[in-house]
């Protein structure tokens, strides 16, 4: 089932980033993450309930996060820190929503909470499940980001 969930995350992530930020990510090979250290500088995290409980996170390098903000807002950037926080939270929410929509087609009903955003070098992301954390690395012309999920 984790393979189908990973495929849903890849499809949703590619669709959301290309539509909302005109960034076309290329997914790498999913792997089991062994620690809580974020693979970037800005992370959106969402808790999930329903048929499966857990969390998802989307962590961007600073360079990639700035490209997302610029592409989403154009020249209408008011406060780079707040706009980055808002954009990463919104992209995380959209990836969550699209993935949950795809998983609903397989019979899984999953609900999400409001995203929270963590910023800073070498921050940690704690997933609320004892199950393995599956990480999917993505590369773009603007830098890298990682989508993680952990369900029980």
Buried (B, 14 or more C-beta within 10 A) or exposed (E): EEEEBBBBBBBBBBBBBEEBBEBEBEBBEBEEBEEEEBBBBBBBBBBBEBEBBBBBBBBBBBBBBBBBBBBBBEEEBEEEEEBBBBBBBBBBBBBBBBBBEBBBEEEBEBEBEEBBBBBEEEBEBEBEBEBBBBBBBBEBEBBBBBBBBBBE
